[in-house]
Structures are given as C-alpha cells and as structure tokens.
Amino acid sequence: MGCLKLAMTRARLTLNFRLSRPGERFLIYGLAGWAIDSLFVCIRTGRRRPSSLLNVPVYGLAQPLFEPVHDRIRRRPLPQRAAMYGAGILAVEYASGWLLRRLVGYVPWDYSRARFAINGLVRLDYLPAWAAYGLGLERLHDLLVGPPCVEKGVCPPELLRPPTSHPVRHVKIRKPGEPRSAASGSSECGRTTTHQPARSGTQLPPR
C-alpha cells in the first residue's frame, strides 16, 4: 500500500512538471468544465449538442480564482469548503454572465424562467451542484499541481527521487543471540527481510 501511494504521488509530481504553466491549467479547467456542463445539460434537458464555447473561459477562471482559495482552506471541514465553493461559484457565474451580456449581448445560459433565478444569470437552487463541483475541482487541482509541498518546495526527498523499476532490498544476516529487530533489513517500500544463519554443519554460499 505504501508503494502504491508513493508511486501515485510521484506520478502527480511528474504531471506537475509538465503542467506548471497557469495558462495550461486554465485551458484544462475550461475544457473540463465545458464538458461537464454539456453532459449536465444533456442529462437534464435531453439536448445533445455541446454547450457554447463561451463557457470555456468562464470555467477556466478556476485557475486564477479557485486555486488560491483551495490552498488557503484545504484543511477546513468539508461542509465549510463546500459552502464556500458553492457561494463563490455563484458569484463568479453572476459576474461572468453580466460581463458577457454587456460585451456580446447575451449569455450562453439563461435562467429567466427559473423560479430561483437572479436576473436570469444564476439559480440559487443550483448551489448544492456548484458546491459538489468545487469539491471535484479540489481533486483536479491536486492532480495538476501535485501535493501542496511542491509549490512550497518542502517535499521530502523520497518523493522527488526518480522511481526505480527494481527496488533494492537491504538484507542483514542475524547472528546467533542477536535480537531479531536489530537484524531486520528494510526495502524501499518499508518491508523487512531477515535471513537466518546456516545451521551447524553447513556453510554459506560464497559471495
């Protein structure tokens, strides 16, 4: 289990080196949000055509806006984080819709006929959905940039060391009368290996 966790962390570190530019993460957030939005609309209304591409930069705002918030509140309880994400995303959606309406004359989404809509730009009954979306963005954020120690530069050396295909086991021969714990060897994954000395009348193979 320890080996699997270490390998997954190293994989995230490798991905971080490839996606360290904010512009790349902006595009990934935008495309991921656009795809989820298209799927949500298809399930809810049966419309099979994808959502407007104007949604891509709106969802891409998760890079400059969501990432720093996530880093500051990642240790808070899940209900608090979910509530903050839901309220924050509603605020960004409203501001983005108002700006698009001023610039291009319309918004890709229109909630004018919804019961809990505000100026046709946001729906208050979507708050739980946006809260869940924000919690999902936490996973995506950590996948793209790696563990928090990467940005702070305090990752332990074992995470930054390149993985080896064949871990080296350290084996120690236990002498007669020596405690078992003192003769235990360890491998890279934390396992122990102990070799008993040969019985009387036999010899160890030459090294």
N, C-alpha and C positions, 0 to 999 in steps of 0.2 A: 504493500500500500504506500509505503514511504517512497519507493522508487517511482511509482506512478505519479504521485503528487509532485515529486521533483522534476520528472520528465515534462509534465504539463506546464509547470512554472517556467522551465527553460524554453518550451515552445512559445509561450507568451512573450518571453524576453526576445526571442528571435523575431517574432512578428513585430514587436515594438521597434526594433532596429529598422524594419522595412517601412513602418507606418509612423515614423516620428514627426512628419510634417503635418502641421494643423490643416493645411489645405486638403491633404489626402483623407484625413479623418472627417472633415467637413463633407466631402463627397460621399463617403461611406454612410455617414449618418443620414444624409439626404436621400440616397438611393434606398437605404433600408426602410426609412420612414415612408417613402413614396410607395414601396412595395407592400408594406403592411397596410397602408391606407387604402390601396387598391383592393387588397384582399378583404379588408373590413367592409368596404362599400359593396363589394360583390356579394358577400355573405348576407349583408343586411338588406340590400335592395334588389339583388339579382343582376345588377349591371355588370357586364363582362368587360367593358372597355376600361383601360387603366385610368388612374386619376391624372389630373393635369400636371404637367412638368413644372408648373409654378410652385408645386408643393415641395420640390426637391430642395431649393434654397431655404424654405421655411423649416423643414426638418433638419437641414444642415446646420441651423443655428444651435443645435445641441453641442457642437464643438466649442464655440466661444462662451456659451451661456451655461450649459449643463455641466460640463467637465469640472470647472472650478467649484460649483455648488456641491457636486458629488464628493469632491476631495475634502470639503470642509465638514460635511455632515455624514460621512460614511460610517462613523461609529455611533450614530444616534439610533434609537429604536426604529424598527421597520415602519410602524404606523406613522411616526413623525416624518420620516423621509417620504413616505407615500403621499401624505397630506401636502407636504411642501412641493413635491413634484407636480401633483395634480393642479394646485393653485398656480404654480409658476408657469406651467404649460398653457393653462387657460389664459393667463396674462399675455404670454408671447403670441398665442394664437390671435387674440383680440388686436394686439398692436400690429401684427403682420397683416391681418385682414384689413385693418383701417388704412395701412400704408399702401397695400395693393389696390384698394379701392380708389385711393387718391391718384396713384400713378397710372394704372392701366384701366381703371373704370369699373372693375369687377373683381370678385374673389372666387377662387376655384370651389369654395364651399359656400353654401347658402342655407342658413338655418332660420330664415324669416318665418317659416310656417311652424317651427318647432315651439312647443309650449314654454320651455325654459330657456329660450334664446335671448341673447342681449344684442340688440342692433343687428341681428342676423349673422353675427360674427363668431359667437361662441355659444355652446349649450352647457348649462350648469349640470344637467343630468349626465354629461359625459365625464364628470370629474373622476369617478372611480376608474373609468377606462384609461384616462390620462395618467392617473396615479400608477396603475399597473404598467403602463408604457414606460414611465420613468424608472420603475424598478427594473424593467428589462434593459433599459439603457445603461444601468449600472454594470451589468454583465458585459455588454458590448464595449463600454468604456475600458473596463479592466482587460478585456481581450485585446484591445487595440494598443494600449499603452503599457500593459504589463502590471505587475504589482505596484503598490504605491512607493515601494522602496526604490524603484527605477528612477522616478522623477527626482527623488531626494538624494539619489546617489549613495544609499546606505544598504544596498543589497549585500547579503553575506556572500563570501567568495564561492561557496559551493553552488550557488545559483548561477553565477556568471561563468563558471568553468565549463568549457565545452564538454558535452556528454561523450562518453566512450562506449563503444559497441560491446566491449567485453570488460566489465568491472573487475578489478584486480582484488583478489582476496588475500588478506594478510593472515597467515597461519603460524601459530606458535606451538611448539611441542611442549606438552606438560610433563615436567619432571616428576619422579616419584616423590610423594609427600607435599607437592606444591598445590596450593588452593586452586580450585577449578576456575574461579573468576580471574585469577592472575594469568592463566594460560589461555584464555579465550581470545581468539583473533576476531577481527571485525572486517566486514566488507564495506563497500561504498554505500550499500543500502541499509546498513545498520544490523545485519545478521552477524552471528558469531559462529566460529568454526573451531573445534578443538580436536586435536589429534592425540590419541593415547600413545604412549611409548610402546615399543615392541615388547612382547613377553620374553621371559628368560629363554635363552637358547636360540633366539633369532636375532638377526641383525637388520638394521635399517638399510634400505637400498642406497647405494652411493648417489650423491648429488652431482 
